[in-house]
Amino acid sequence: MGAVSNVPAVTRRAQARLGILLALPVAIITAVFFVFPMANALYYSVVDFDGLDPTPPFVGLRNFTEMFTDAATWHALGNNAIWIAIGTAAPMIIGLLVAVLIWSGRGGATYRLLFFLPFMLPGVAIGIVWGWIYDPVNGWINRVLDAVGLDGLTRGWLGDPKTAIFAVLATAIWATCGFVTMIILSALRNVDVELVDAARIDGANAGQRLWHILLPQIMPVFLMVLTLTLVGGFSVFDIIFIMTGGGPADATEVLGTYAYSSAFQLNRISYGTVLALLITVLAVPFTIMLNRLQRRLSLQGLGA
């Protein structure tokens, strides 16, 4: 307290002005790209805006009531749940295992490039190319099945309501694994190798070394990647829109595509906005929880 009181008032004011000046760009960016859009979304959620009426009528919570009683919303939310469960677990597990294999000396720069290349490709390009792969007539998946005598398994993968969501999901997993692999591989470079060697001498197998030695040391980075992948499951849109548009028969409809079709195809801007707000409300708690856990583990690591 004494040190603070000895600072001249002029210096304290100068420091305060400097602090405000440094924080101003962040405050402006936050206001422009978060506060204003959120306030705008909240306004449209309580009116009935069709995209044309400059003075849309106030409807209160009617849009929210309709959303929670809309069977299509729950169907889309169910597809999001499938996407979040499989689309998060699969790339995290595959990416972790591949990263460990490369880190342990079973792959060089060529392997890293091959695994990371899908993530570098635009989502539109990935959707179009995999649409060709799944083509029921000329797609190589059906051709391979025919060639090995499994023609009974051939089908229109994106046209069959039973397989469409999983076909698109497999594409997304393929595109995401490279990102997970590269980030975890970077984290593995900071692992204490002596602990791994000691565990190997003590008789720990590969699975035990991964679970008890490697994973705890990279857990903050692992949680960061998990957060990004998990949030992507809530907000998924582009790859589904390109490959199926939410069909067939709404089999691949998720909240993102349902919000888009409601707002821009049915001109129900307000209802689409409410659906978009639902995505945010669902994703934010998971993001906050995982970020807090990541920060706690990072601080524990620094303390150690």
Helices and strands as residue ranges (DSSP letters): H 2-5, H 9-30, I 31-35, H 36-45, H 62-69, H 71-101, I 102-106, H 109-120, H 123-133, H 140-147, G 151-153, H 164-188, H 193-201, H 206-209, I 210-214, H 215-235, H 238-243, H 255-260, I 261-265, H 269-303
